[in-house]
Amino acid sequence: MVEEIFYWLALSLIPGVGSILIKRLIDQFDNPEAVFKAPIKELQKIEGLSEKVALEIRKGPLEKKVEKELSLLKEVGGTILTLKDDAYPKRLKDIYDPPAVLYVRGEFKKEDDLAVSIVGSRKTSPYGRGITERVSQELARHGVTIVSGMARGIDSLAHWGAISVGGRTIAVLGCGVDVIYPSENRNLMKKIIDGGAVLSEFRMGSPPEAGHFPRRNRIISGLSLGVVVVEASTKSGSLLTAGYALEQGREVFAVPGNVGFNGSRGTNRLIKEGAKMVESYEDILEEILPQWKREEEMAQKVRSPDQDLPEEERILYKRLEETPLHIDAIIQESGFEPGKVSSLLLNLELKGFISQWPGKCFSRKR
């Protein structure tokens, strides 16, 4: 696993190789190590990959850079998640350009699948602060993970709201996970790591550059079932997050504000353009819960039927097909003792996973 992460990081550190290119390379070559071993001609077949970048890949991993990244991450107790990891957030994986590598402090949990982003202006009004606190608290009380960007203003208030009621919250940074920005959020960052996760696609030590934040915003919306914009001017970065949400098929919500207040113009415009108006947390739940339940039902349908079986029963079950197979062939293919196979087959039959046919033949149930 450590070696695998090494190659993922190495690929992400190649100049000119971004998330979309990595996704295309992995789709073609299956894993990053194979990418580094691929012939130049094969690499150049990848859409968008120039000869210059192909040559950089063929030079091999930048070992010292990778080792430095891993060392810095270890110092802050962080981990790496890659597109191939089971723990990688499924909803984020489904966007057009998911980060190939995520630096994480804290941890993702299954319950984070039910997540809503709350974003807004750095300059807030008492009204905006009050509704952000109430909505984030109530959503967190109902098991919703609050996602935001840990910026000043609405973002920080949304995180604190979830934390104040013992809920989970995730912060997506526009800098490295070892960089505290803004600096006054040191305590907030610690609280988020303790009860959720802080994550970034940017290298360790990366400063909070302006160009990082649009890329961060696509992750904020990508992790969520919907994005709630509380206060935003017409030029607010929060509107970019709402735009990503629409592109990704997420719900967009907006809190209405005073028509004479500049910080309400962006949210009021969103409502005019079709965003759902939010007066309370119930307005959000009634939209996202049916969608989340549908996703859960679909996940159950595609879930492998043998997932919860003991290991030996699962091994045997995978050897079977819908066409009946004689017990002697099952014994030979499985490598188990005859008595063990008979016992396992009986268990599988009693659990309703397989059918027995005349002549000691067995098959999966259709």
Buried (B, 14 or more C-beta within 10 A) or exposed (E): EEEBBBBBBBBBBBEEBBBBBBBBBBEBBEBBBBBBEBEEEBBBEBEEBEEEBBEBBBEEBBEEBBEBBBEBBEEBEBBBBBBBBEBBBEBBBEBEBBBBBBBBBBEBEEEBBBBBBBBBBBBBBEBBBEBBBEBBBBBBEBEBBBBBBBBBBBBBBBBBBBBEEEBBBBBBBBBBBBBBBBEEBEEBBBBBBEBBBBBBBBBBEBEBEEEBBBBBBBBBBBBBBBBBBBBBBEEBBBBBBBBBBBEBEBBBBBBBBEEEBBBBBBBBBBBEEEBBEBEEBEBBBEBBBEBBEEBEEEEEEEEEEBEEBEEBBBBBBEBBEEEBBEBEEBBEBBEBEEEBBBBBBEBBBEEEBBBBEEEBBBBBEE
